[in-house]
Amino acid sequence: MNYQLKSAPENGMNIGYEYDFGSTTDLIITVSNYRVGPWKKDKITLLARNNPIEYLYSKCGKKAARSVCPECIYDETGFLCED
């Protein structure tokens, strides 16, 4: 069945979604809660997103890591800063 996301969700409702960037991944999204806000005709409002995890440089633990050494990661020295 096809539904538009703007139709009213209900708690416990399952929504099927196909994510496709070369190979299809089928997802089932379960509504655990929802919010009803003011109607906006043509605008999308981002309510939430996943923020990337910030890893710290392995040696000092203070600077943000900018790259990962896949061979060193198991020795706990794999997170590298720009220096």
C-alpha positions as CSV (number, residue, x, y, z in Angstrom):
1,M,0.0,0.0,0.0
2,N,1.2,3.5,-0.7
3,Y,0.6,6.3,1.7
4,Q,1.8,9.9,1.8
5,L,3.8,10.8,4.9
6,K,1.6,13.7,5.6
7,S,-1.3,11.4,6.4
8,A,-1.8,11.0,10.1
9,P,0.5,8.4,11.7
10,E,-0.6,6.3,14.6
11,N,1.6,4.9,17.4
12,G,2.6,1.3,16.5
13,M,2.1,1.9,12.7
14,N,4.6,0.2,10.5
15,I,5.8,2.0,7.3
16,G,7.7,0.2,4.6
17,Y,10.5,2.1,2.8
18,E,12.9,1.1,0.0
19,Y,16.3,2.7,0.3
20,D,18.2,2.4,-3.0
21,F,21.6,3.6,-4.0
22,G,22.6,0.8,-6.3
23,S,21.3,-2.1,-4.2
24,T,17.9,-1.9,-2.6
25,T,17.5,-2.1,1.2
26,D,14.0,-2.7,2.5
27,L,13.2,-0.9,5.8
28,I,10.3,-1.2,8.1
29,I,9.9,2.1,10.1
30,T,7.8,1.8,13.3
31,V,6.1,4.9,14.6
32,S,6.9,5.2,18.3
33,N,5.7,8.8,18.7
34,Y,4.8,11.7,16.5
35,R,4.2,15.4,16.7
36,V,1.5,17.4,15.1
37,G,2.6,20.9,14.1
38,P,1.3,23.9,12.2
39,W,0.5,23.2,8.5
40,K,3.1,24.4,6.1
41,K,2.3,23.9,2.4
42,D,5.6,23.7,0.6
43,K,8.3,23.7,3.3
44,I,10.0,20.8,5.0
45,T,11.2,21.2,8.6
46,L,14.0,19.0,9.9
47,L,12.9,17.8,13.4
48,A,15.9,15.5,14.1
49,R,18.9,13.9,12.6
50,N,21.8,11.7,13.5
51,N,24.9,13.7,14.3
52,P,28.2,12.0,13.6
53,I,30.2,10.7,16.5
54,E,33.3,12.8,17.2
55,Y,36.3,10.7,17.7
56,L,39.4,12.1,19.4
57,Y,43.1,11.8,18.3
58,S,44.4,8.5,19.7
59,K,47.7,9.9,21.1
60,C,46.6,13.1,22.9
61,G,42.9,12.5,23.3
62,K,42.2,16.2,22.8
63,K,42.1,17.0,19.1
64,A,39.3,15.8,16.8
65,A,40.3,12.9,14.6
66,R,40.1,13.6,10.9
67,S,41.1,10.2,9.5
68,V,41.3,6.6,10.5
69,C,44.1,4.1,9.9
70,P,42.4,0.8,9.4
71,E,45.5,-1.2,10.2
72,C,46.2,0.7,13.5
73,I,42.6,0.8,14.8
74,Y,42.9,-2.5,16.7
75,D,46.1,-1.2,18.5
76,E,44.0,1.9,19.7
77,T,46.3,4.2,17.6
78,G,44.1,4.5,14.6
79,F,42.4,7.9,15.0
80,L,44.6,10.5,13.4
81,C,44.4,14.3,13.5
82,E,45.4,16.7,10.7
83,D,49.0,17.0,12.1
